[in-house]
């Protein structure tokens, strides 16, 4: 199990090479490997929310997308 980063450490987008602050949590699971209630999380900045979500959704893995606490909820 992973531990959350320290409160003063910025959450960074999970897209390869991106160092932008994350604004969204993409919660997913692989039904062939994970129990139905287990969720893994990728973080996304506004620029990568669609591409990361599309990658997961095309495989049937995406379960939900939620705004990170304290982040703007407007898409952008």
Buried (B, 14 or more C-beta within 10 A) or exposed (E): EEEEEEEEEEBBBBBEEBEBBBBBBBBBBEEEEEEEEEBBEBBBBBBBBEEBBEBBBEEEBBBEBEEBEEBEEEEE
